[in-house]
Amino acid sequence: MKMSETLALQNERSLARLHKALPDVFPAPVLTHALARRFTPPMPRLAVDSYWRIHPLRADRLARALAAKSGAPKGWTWRLGTARGKNKDSDKGLPLSFRMPAAPYREKKFHRGPGFCCVCGQPVFRFGWHCDLWDAGPNRKAQWHTACVTAWRLWGAPSDFVRVLRRVQQRRCAQSGARLWKTAEVDHRVPLFRVWREHREMAWPQLLAFWGLPNLQVINREVHVDKCADEASWRRERAAEAVET
């Protein structure tokens, strides 16, 4: 059997499974995406996951919009945990570095429990969707929106999405305007150490933009090296000023 025949047979079986498992109501964009894939997802949940994986920037915008809808929990402040205190109840869920996104609902103290997303704080519905299209209420077995999973990956490892970001910038360096080379790298416009230093008191939903698309750029490697050198000089100067005072 030829490879094309094997693929066609597999997709035929997957499509039959998908249609059998589909509920009466299902997000139309997700179904359109699933049917256009080379390998048809065999289950609705896999179709939803595939949809958000292929649209990481859309997932980023949605996750930040859902976070803005929730707002920060009362009494929450952005703080970091320590490796020594990771077993303490008060430190559970705290990020160990300012490079990790601020996420109050991942902290044990503010976690809303099953049925609510630990990233944005909003209810999670069937198939990890963010709207209750089925009038079934929150899915008590889920703690992540599928979109928030993709957004979290983008925030934590933006270099994995360099191809998408290059397309957004029309393959032009965000700093110099020159053509992006293969060695181009993803960078934060406002360095995360400055976010921790200067914007720590900003409202939480707005803080997330520093890890998302508004603060991400792809720049050529030599430009990135110069930018990092300038940032290192800035940090040394601030450290010297702190010692003098």
KEKE-3310 file (N, C-alpha, C; in steps of 0.2 Angstrom, whole numbers, plus 5000, padded with zeros to 4 digits):
npx = (5004:5003:5010:5002:4990:4989:4989:4977:4968:4970:4965:4952:4947:4950:4942:4929:4928:4929:4918:4908:4910:4908:4899:4882:4884:4898:4913:4914:4926:4936:4932:4933:4946:4951:4947:4954:4967:4982:4983:4970:4962:4957:4948:4937:4943:4956:4956:4953:4964:4974:4970:4972:4986:4991:4988:4995:4997:4984:4979:4987:4982:4968:4970:4976:4965:4955:4961:4961:4947:4945:4954:4966:4967:4961:4972:4983:5000:5014:5027:5042:5046:5057:5070:5072:5061:5051:5043:5035:5019:5015:5023:5020:5017:5023:5032:5050:5058:5059:5058:5048:5030:5019:5007:4994:4984:4989:4995:4994:4987:4978:4972:4958:4953:4946:4939:4942:4953:4970:4978:4971:4960:4947:4932:4933:4927:4919:4930:4940:4937:4933:4921:4904:4897:4888:4880:4883:4890:4905:4919:4923:4934:4945:4958:4964:4962:4962:4967:4975:4985:4993:4996:5003:5015:5020:5023:5033:5043:5046:5055:5052:5042:5047:5046:5032:5032:5041:5034:5024:5031:5034:5046:5056:5069:5065:5072:5082:5076:5081:5083:5078:5089:5093:5099:5092:5085:5073:5067:5064:5056:5055:5066:5064:5070:5069:5056:5052:5059:5054:5041:5034:5023:5012:4995:4989:4983:4988:5001:5004:5006:5019:5025:5019:5014:5014:5026:5036:5049:5057:5074:5089:5104:5116:5112:5105:5115:5121:5111:5109:5122:5121:5110:5117:5127:5119:5113:5125:5128:5117:5119:5131:5127:5118:5127:5135:5125)
npy = (4994:5011:5026:5037:5031:5025:5036:5041:5031:5031:5044:5043:5034:5042:5053:5047:5043:5056:5062:5054:5056:5070:5083:5090:5104:5113:5122:5131:5136:5128:5115:5117:5119:5107:5098:5102:5098:5089:5077:5071:5075:5063:5065:5076:5084:5083:5090:5103:5106:5105:5116:5127:5126:5129:5142:5152:5165:5170:5163:5169:5182:5179:5173:5183:5192:5185:5184:5198:5199:5191:5198:5202:5192:5197:5205:5199:5200:5202:5191:5182:5165:5153:5141:5134:5136:5129:5118:5123:5128:5141:5145:5138:5136:5148:5158:5154:5163:5180:5178:5169:5169:5180:5173:5173:5163:5151:5150:5142:5148:5156:5148:5142:5130:5114:5115:5128:5139:5138:5148:5160:5161:5160:5150:5133:5125:5112:5101:5109:5122:5140:5145:5142:5133:5122:5123:5116:5119:5122:5111:5100:5092:5098:5110:5119:5130:5126:5135:5143:5135:5134:5148:5149:5142:5150:5161:5156:5150:5158:5157:5145:5148:5156:5155:5159:5172:5178:5179:5188:5199:5201:5196:5205:5213:5219:5229:5235:5235:5228:5213:5198:5186:5168:5165:5174:5180:5178:5191:5201:5216:5226:5222:5208:5209:5222:5224:5217:5225:5239:5238:5231:5234:5235:5232:5216:5209:5217:5216:5204:5206:5209:5197:5192:5194:5209:5213:5205:5202:5199:5199:5202:5192:5199:5212:5208:5205:5217:5224:5216:5219:5233:5232:5225:5234:5244:5238:5236:5250:5254:5245:5250:5263:5260:5254:5265:5274)
npz = (5000:4996:5003:5002:5001:5013:5022:5018:5021:5035:5039:5035:5044:5056:5054:5054:5067:5073:5069:5075:5088:5090:5098:5097:5096:5092:5091:5076:5069:5074:5070:5056:5054:5059:5049:5038:5041:5038:5044:5051:5066:5078:5088:5097:5107:5104:5092:5096:5104:5093:5086:5094:5095:5083:5082:5091:5094:5094:5104:5115:5115:5119:5131:5139:5138:5145:5158:5161:5163:5174:5184:5197:5212:5228:5238:5232:5227:5216:5219:5222:5224:5233:5231:5242:5249:5243:5247:5257:5262:5260:5249:5238:5221:5218:5207:5203:5197:5189:5176:5174:5170:5179:5189:5198:5200:5200:5212:5228:5238:5231:5222:5212:5211:5205:5188:5186:5177:5180:5175:5170:5178:5175:5172:5166:5152:5143:5133:5136:5132:5132:5133:5138:5128:5128:5139:5150:5161:5171:5168:5179:5180:5174:5174:5166:5152:5135:5126:5135:5139:5127:5127:5138:5135:5125:5132:5141:5134:5121:5111:5104:5096:5085:5071:5069:5074:5066:5054:5057:5058:5045:5041:5045:5054:5070:5076:5067:5055:5044:5034:5041:5047:5046:5059:5068:5083:5096:5107:5121:5121:5132:5144:5155:5168:5170:5170:5182:5191:5189:5186:5194:5202:5194:5188:5188:5176:5166:5167:5161:5148:5146:5144:5133:5116:5114:5119:5113:5101:5086:5082:5073:5076:5079:5082:5093:5102:5104:5110:5122:5128:5130:5140:5150:5154:5158:5170:5178:5180:5188:5199:5204:5207:5218:5227:5230:5236)
capx = (5000:5007:5010:4996:4984:4989:4987:4970:4964:4970:4961:4945:4945:4950:4936:4923:4929:4928:4910:4904:4911:4906:4892:4878:4887:4905:4916:4915:4933:4940:4930:4935:4953:4952:4945:4959:4973:4984:4981:4963:4962:4951:4943:4935:4948:4962:4955:4953:4971:4977:4968:4976:4993:4992:4986:4998:4996:4977:4979:4990:4977:4963:4972:4976:4958:4952:4964:4958:4940:4946:4957:4970:4964:4962:4978:4989:5006:5019:5033:5045:5048:5064:5070:5072:5054:5046:5039:5031:5012:5015:5027:5018:5015:5026:5038:5056:5062:5055:5057:5042:5025:5016:5001:4991:4979:4993:4998:4990:4983:4973:4969:4951:4951:4944:4934:4944:4959:4975:4982:4967:4956:4940:4929:4935:4921:4920:4935:4945:4935:4933:4914:4900:4893:4884:4876:4884:4894:4912:4922:4927:4941:4950:4961:4968:4960:4967:4971:4979:4991:4997:4998:5008:5021:5023:5026:5038:5048:5045:5059:5049:5037:5050:5043:5026:5034:5045:5029:5021:5036:5036:5053:5061:5072:5061:5076:5086:5072:5084:5080:5080:5093:5091:5101:5088:5083:5067:5069:5059:5058:5057:5069:5060:5073:5066:5049:5053:5062:5051:5034:5031:5016:5007:4990:4991:4982:4992:5008:5005:5008:5027:5027:5015:5016:5016:5033:5040:5051:5063:5079:5095:5109:5121:5108:5103:5121:5122:5106:5111:5128:5118:5107:5121:5130:5113:5113:5131:5128:5112:5122:5136:5124:5115:5132:5137:5120)
capy = (5000:5017:5031:5041:5027:5024:5042:5042:5027:5034:5050:5041:5032:5047:5057:5043:5044:5062:5064:5050:5059:5077:5085:5094:5110:5112:5128:5130:5137:5122:5110:5119:5118:5100:5095:5104:5096:5083:5071:5073:5073:5058:5066:5083:5087:5084:5095:5109:5107:5107:5123:5132:5125:5132:5149:5154:5172:5171:5160:5174:5187:5177:5171:5189:5195:5181:5186:5204:5198:5189:5202:5199:5191:5202:5204:5196:5204:5198:5190:5176:5160:5151:5134:5131:5136:5126:5113:5127:5130:5148:5147:5133:5139:5154:5157:5155:5168:5185:5176:5166:5174:5181:5169:5172:5158:5145:5149:5138:5152:5159:5143:5142:5123:5111:5118:5135:5139:5141:5154:5166:5161:5159:5143:5129:5121:5105:5101:5115:5128:5145:5147:5136:5132:5117:5124:5110:5121:5120:5104:5099:5088:5102:5116:5123:5131:5123:5141:5145:5130:5137:5154:5148:5139:5155:5166:5153:5149:5162:5155:5140:5151:5161:5156:5163:5179:5181:5180:5194:5205:5201:5194:5211:5214:5224:5235:5238:5235:5224:5206:5193:5180:5162:5166:5179:5177:5181:5195:5205:5223:5228:5216:5205:5211:5229:5223:5215:5231:5245:5238:5226:5236:5236:5228:5209:5207:5221:5213:5198:5209:5209:5190:5191:5197:5216:5214:5201:5204:5195:5203:5198:5190:5204:5217:5206:5205:5224:5226:5213:5223:5239:5231:5223:5241:5248:5235:5238:5256:5254:5242:5254:5268:5257:5254:5272:5277)
capz = (5000:4995:5008:5001:5002:5020:5025:5016:5026:5042:5039:5034:5051:5061:5052:5056:5075:5075:5068:5080:5095:5090:5100:5092:5096:5092:5088:5069:5067:5076:5065:5049:5055:5059:5042:5034:5043:5034:5049:5054:5073:5079:5094:5098:5112:5100:5087:5100:5105:5087:5084:5097:5094:5076:5083:5097:5095:5095:5111:5119:5116:5123:5138:5142:5139:5151:5164:5163:5165:5181:5188:5202:5218:5233:5243:5229:5225:5213:5223:5220:5229:5234:5230:5249:5252:5238:5251:5261:5259:5258:5243:5233:5216:5217:5202:5206:5193:5186:5169:5173:5170:5185:5188:5205:5201:5201:5219:5232:5242:5227:5217:5213:5212:5198:5185:5184:5174:5184:5172:5169:5183:5172:5172:5160:5150:5139:5128:5138:5129:5137:5133:5139:5122:5129:5145:5155:5167:5171:5168:5186:5179:5170:5177:5161:5145:5130:5124:5140:5138:5122:5129:5144:5132:5122:5137:5145:5129:5115:5105:5101:5091:5081:5064:5069:5075:5060:5049:5060:5057:5038:5041:5045:5061:5073:5078:5062:5049:5039:5033:5046:5045:5050:5066:5071:5090:5100:5112:5125:5120:5139:5147:5160:5174:5171:5172:5189:5194:5188:5184:5199:5205:5189:5189:5185:5169:5161:5168:5157:5141:5145:5142:5127:5109:5114:5121:5109:5094:5083:5080:5071:5082:5080:5085:5100:5106:5106:5115:5128:5131:5133:5146:5155:5156:5162:5176:5181:5182:5193:5204:5206:5211:5224:5232:5232:5241)
cpx = (5004:5006:5004:4990:4983:4986:4979:4965:4964:4965:4954:4943:4945:4943:4929:4923:4927:4921:4906:4905:4909:4899:4888:4881:4894:4908:4917:4922:4937:4938:4933:4943:4955:4952:4951:4966:4975:4983:4975:4963:4956:4946:4942:4941:4954:4962:4955:4961:4975:4976:4972:4984:4995:4991:4989:4997:4989:4976:4981:4985:4971:4964:4973:4969:4954:4955:4962:4951:4940:4948:4961:4966:4965:4967:4984:4994:5011:5025:5035:5046:5055:5064:5070:5065:5049:5041:5034:5024:5012:5018:5025:5015:5018:5032:5045:5061:5057:5054:5050:5036:5022:5009:4998:4987:4983:4996:4992:4985:4977:4970:4962:4948:4949:4939:4936:4951:4964:4979:4978:4962:4948:4938:4932:4929:4923:4925:4940:4943:4933:4926:4910:4895:4887:4879:4877:4888:4901:4914:4926:4933:4946:4952:4965:4963:4965:4971:4976:4986:4996:5000:5004:5015:5024:5026:5032:5044:5046:5049:5057:5044:5040:5048:5037:5028:5037:5040:5025:5025:5038:5043:5058:5063:5068:5065:5079:5082:5075:5081:5082:5084:5091:5093:5097:5085:5077:5069:5063:5061:5059:5060:5065:5063:5070:5059:5048:5055:5058:5043:5030:5024:5011:5001:4991:4989:4986:4999:5009:5007:5015:5029:5024:5018:5017:5023:5038:5043:5057:5068:5085:5100:5113:5118:5106:5109:5122:5117:5107:5117:5125:5114:5111:5125:5125:5113:5119:5130:5123:5115:5127:5133:5121:5121:5134:5132:5120)
cpy = (5006:5022:5035:5038:5026:5030:5043:5038:5029:5039:5048:5038:5037:5051:5054:5044:5051:5064:5060:5053:5067:5078:5089:5101:5110:5119:5127:5131:5131:5116:5111:5117:5111:5096:5097:5102:5090:5077:5074:5071:5069:5060:5074:5087:5088:5089:5102:5111:5108:5114:5128:5132:5129:5140:5152:5161:5174:5168:5165:5179:5185:5176:5178:5193:5191:5183:5193:5204:5196:5194:5198:5198:5196:5200:5201:5202:5199:5197:5183:5171:5158:5143:5130:5131:5133:5121:5117:5129:5137:5150:5142:5137:5146:5153:5158:5160:5173:5183:5172:5170:5174:5178:5168:5166:5151:5144:5146:5142:5155:5154:5142:5135:5120:5115:5126:5135:5142:5146:5160:5166:5160:5152:5140:5125:5115:5106:5107:5121:5134:5148:5141:5136:5126:5117:5118:5112:5119:5113:5103:5095:5092:5108:5121:5124:5129:5129:5144:5141:5133:5144:5154:5146:5145:5160:5163:5152:5152:5160:5149:5142:5156:5161:5160:5170:5182:5183:5187:5200:5205:5200:5200:5211:5220:5230:5238:5239:5231:5217:5202:5187:5174:5162:5171:5176:5181:5185:5199:5212:5227:5222:5214:5208:5218:5229:5221:5222:5237:5244:5233:5228:5237:5231:5221:5208:5211:5219:5208:5200:5209:5202:5189:5195:5205:5217:5209:5203:5199:5199:5199:5197:5196:5210:5215:5206:5212:5226:5223:5217:5229:5238:5229:5229:5244:5245:5236:5245:5257:5251:5246:5260:5266:5256:5260:5275:5273)
cpz = (5000:5001:5008:5003:5010:5024:5024:5021:5033:5043:5039:5041:5056:5060:5055:5064:5077:5075:5073:5087:5095:5093:5095:5091:5097:5088:5080:5067:5068:5071:5058:5049:5055:5053:5037:5035:5039:5038:5052:5062:5074:5084:5094:5102:5108:5095:5090:5101:5099:5085:5087:5096:5087:5076:5089:5099:5097:5103:5116:5120:5120:5130:5142:5143:5145:5158:5166:5165:5172:5186:5193:5208:5223:5237:5239:5227:5221:5217:5220:5226:5229:5233:5237:5252:5248:5241:5256:5258:5256:5251:5238:5227:5214:5211:5205:5202:5190:5179:5168:5174:5177:5184:5195:5206:5201:5208:5223:5236:5238:5222:5218:5212:5205:5195:5183:5182:5179:5181:5172:5175:5181:5172:5165:5158:5146:5134:5130:5134:5134:5137:5134:5133:5123:5135:5150:5161:5167:5171:5174:5186:5176:5174:5172:5155:5140:5127:5129:5140:5133:5124:5134:5140:5128:5127:5140:5140:5122:5109:5101:5096:5086:5074:5064:5070:5069:5055:5051:5058:5050:5037:5041:5053:5064:5075:5072:5056:5043:5039:5038:5043:5049:5057:5070:5078:5092:5106:5115:5124:5127:5142:5154:5167:5175:5173:5180:5193:5194:5187:5189:5202:5200:5190:5185:5178:5164:5162:5163:5150:5140:5143:5135:5121:5110:5115:5118:5103:5092:5080:5077:5077:5084:5084:5092:5105:5108:5111:5122:5132:5134:5140:5152:5158:5160:5169:5181:5184:5188:5200:5208:5210:5217:5229:5235:5237:5247)
residu = (MET:LYS:MET:SER:GLU:THR:LEU:ALA:LEU:GLN:ASN:GLU:ARG:SER:LEU:ALA:ARG:LEU:HIS:LYS:ALA:LEU:PRO:ASP:VAL:PHE:PRO:ALA:PRO:VAL:LEU:THR:HIS:ALA:LEU:ALA:ARG:ARG:PHE:THR:PRO:PRO:MET:PRO:ARG:LEU:ALA:VAL:ASP:SER:TYR:TRP:ARG:ILE:HIS:PRO:LEU:ARG:ALA:ASP:ARG:LEU:ALA:ARG:ALA:LEU:ALA:ALA:LYS:SER:GLY:ALA:PRO:LYS:GLY:TRP:THR:TRP:ARG:LEU:GLY:THR:ALA:ARG:GLY:LYS:ASN:LYS:ASP:SER:ASP:LYS:GLY:LEU:PRO:LEU:SER:PHE:ARG:MET:PRO:ALA:ALA:PRO:TYR:ARG:GLU:LYS:LYS:PHE:HIS:ARG:GLY:PRO:GLY:PHE:CYS:CYS:VAL:CYS:GLY:GLN:PRO:VAL:PHE:ARG:PHE:GLY:TRP:HIS:CYS:ASP:LEU:TRP:ASP:ALA:GLY:PRO:ASN:ARG:LYS:ALA:GLN:TRP:HIS:THR:ALA:CYS:VAL:THR:ALA:TRP:ARG:LEU:TRP:GLY:ALA:PRO:SER:ASP:PHE:VAL:ARG:VAL:LEU:ARG:ARG:VAL:GLN:GLN:ARG:ARG:CYS:ALA:GLN:SER:GLY:ALA:ARG:LEU:TRP:LYS:THR:ALA:GLU:VAL:ASP:HIS:ARG:VAL:PRO:LEU:PHE:ARG:VAL:TRP:ARG:GLU:HIS:ARG:GLU:MET:ALA:TRP:PRO:GLN:LEU:LEU:ALA:PHE:TRP:GLY:LEU:PRO:ASN:LEU:GLN:VAL:ILE:ASN:ARG:GLU:VAL:HIS:VAL:ASP:LYS:CYS:ALA:ASP:GLU:ALA:SER:TRP:ARG:ARG:GLU:ARG:ALA:ALA:GLU:ALA:VAL:GLU:THR)
# end
